[in-house]
Amino acid sequence: MKPPILKRLLRATLCVAALTQLATAKPEHTNFIIILADDLGYGDVNCFAATKGFQTPELDRMASEGMRFTQFYAGDTVCTPSRAALLTGRYPSRMNTKMGVFFPWSKNGLPKNEVTIAKMLKPKGYTTALVGKWHLGHVDGYLPTDHGFDTFWGVPYSNDMSQDGDMPLSENVQFFEGMTEADYKSYRPRAPKEASTKGYKDFKDKVPLMSGKEVIEWPVDQCYLTKRYTKKSIEFIEANKDKPFFLYVAHAMPHIPLFASPDFKGTTERGLYGDVVEELDWSVGQILEALRQNGLDENTIVLFTSDNGPWKSMKENGGSGGPLRDGKGSSYEGGFRVPTIFWAPSKIPAGSVNEAMATAYDVLPTVARISGAELPKRKLDGQDLAPLLAGQDMQNGRDEFMYSSRRVIRVGDWKYRKGKTNGGWSGVDKSLPNPEVEQLFNLKDDIGEQNNVIDQYPEKAEMLKQRLELIRQSLRKK
């Protein structure tokens, strides 16, 4: 066994070599692309768990050419805080706002002093773009272009919401489905209670398409969103192939309501959900092929992941957690652990499987290290994954993870959880008993969290509870 100081020196040497490999490219910069699915479960990608009734050949190929993370955690189990965590590397509870889900009546958003990946990269000369769903504030001052993105083309929040008639319209705005400007402006939600009013129900699922800070279409035809996002992404890649860029592609699907283009609708045995996922899979393949065609595959790192687990209560219209328990909205593994692939030919070992614990919080510090960007001067909750991506120290990820509910923690293979046994979005019959319990699981032996061993290991549970409390106290540091 090596003395501790020699082990540290060896690790430092490996880190330097890994970073040199990841950061060296021709031209001398590394591009970054994040492709984020919405509500895609761990069991919805074939290379993570055998899918039923549909296939994901492009994502499987991406994994065969890159690195598949089997223990990668989203920042939360619902849209808004999960996206905040991914883009800032910080627990949402550190931010100076209550980070719930934003709606058309929300008048705030991601705090203006937060530093996103896009904002962090701007001083390094990166061109930045968001194509797709934002969901971190739709009013002026909180939009993507207020948070470091040069361009934004997409929807401001989830596709099951409505419009906010106060959002400015472009001069050339287009109206569809028989709607008019008067219809658009007729609904100006002011409070959550209006979600149950007739106005909201009339406009539900009719979301606007924005360019920059203006609405250019309402309601957008969601059948073509995935295809249009793909086209816009490829156009951005081709327009910026000679300079460093960061592209964030945040898909609307497979969030409810589900929509697929005519080329994919009705093509899988699984039904509409399968059609939607296969179109997402196709989109990933198109983006990677655009990188190959433009000679950018060797100096671009692509991350594919999901914002949280599957919406299980939607039954046939929701996804699968595979071997994991529960899904979206739950602090069981199915809510947080998501299918994740990093791709960078010649830099990331092809076909590698990484079993280290990693999280969405780790993306920002990883991008900073590889790009040479300065880390934000604030408390971060992520750590650099560059050595892992280079194939070094593959078993040594983070040691612990506090699930954003702040009542659940994982340390090593052990997970302590306090909460209801059935999450509100799990689809379990609500008439069944649903007590609040304390649970302890060994995830190495019990990935499905079926065996609560807290009675056998009370000391282990107590140790995790104490560590959880220390982390909760640390969240007071902004």
Disulfide bonds with the S-S distance in Angstrom:
none
